[in-house]
């Protein structure tokens, strides 16, 4: 959305992406996936967040790479 509150027109690539996504995953299936993800996220008590292990490795060129792996 633009700063003036008006929505930006969809770019052709955006329209192509959404059409491809819609062809691959019907809307009712996508809604069920989103609902399940939200239900799963809400099922974890806020006082006990899921633990994630962070593994640090070095790639060639000295760039640091962070890989996250679920415990």
C-alpha positions in Angstrom: 0.0 0.0 0.0 1.2 3.5 -0.8 1.8 6.1 1.8 -1.3 7.9 0.6 -3.4 4.9 1.6 -4.2 3.8 -2.0 -3.3 0.2 -3.0 -0.6 -0.3 -5.5 -1.7 -1.9 -8.8 -0.6 -5.5 -9.1 2.5 -6.1 -11.3 2.2 -8.7 -14.1 4.6 -11.0 -12.2 2.4 -10.7 -9.1 -0.7 -11.7 -11.1 1.2 -14.6 -12.6 2.4 -15.8 -9.2 -1.1 -15.7 -7.7 -2.6 -17.5 -10.7 0.1 -20.2 -10.4 -0.5 -20.5 -6.7 -4.2 -20.7 -7.1 -3.9 -23.4 -9.8 -1.6 -25.5 -7.5 -3.4 -25.0 -4.2 -7.2 -24.4 -4.2 -8.4 -21.6 -2.0 -10.2 -23.9 0.5 -7.0 -26.0 0.9 -4.9 -22.8 1.4 -7.4 -21.6 4.0 -7.2 -24.9 5.9 -3.3 -24.8 5.8 -3.4 -21.2 7.3 -5.9 -22.2 9.9 -3.9 -25.2 11.0 -0.7 -23.1 11.2 -2.5 -20.5 13.3 -4.0 -23.2 15.6 -0.6 -24.8 16.0 1.0 -21.5 16.8 -1.6 -20.7 19.4 -1.4 -24.1 21.0 2.1 -23.4 22.3 1.9 -21.5 25.6 3.6 -18.1 25.3 5.6 -19.0 28.5 7.1 -22.0 26.7 8.1 -21.0 23.2 9.5 -23.7 20.9 13.3 -24.0 21.2 15.4 -23.5 18.1 19.0 -24.6 17.9 21.3 -22.2 15.9 24.2 -23.7 14.2 27.0 -21.4 13.0 29.2 -22.5 10.1 31.7 -20.8 7.9 31.4 -20.7 4.1 34.2 -20.0 1.7 35.0 -16.3 1.6 34.6 -15.9 5.3 30.8 -15.2 5.1 29.0 -16.5 8.1 26.0 -18.8 7.5 23.3 -19.3 10.1 21.3 -22.5 9.8 18.3 -23.0 12.0 17.3 -26.5 13.0 14.2 -27.5 15.0 15.1 -29.5 18.1 
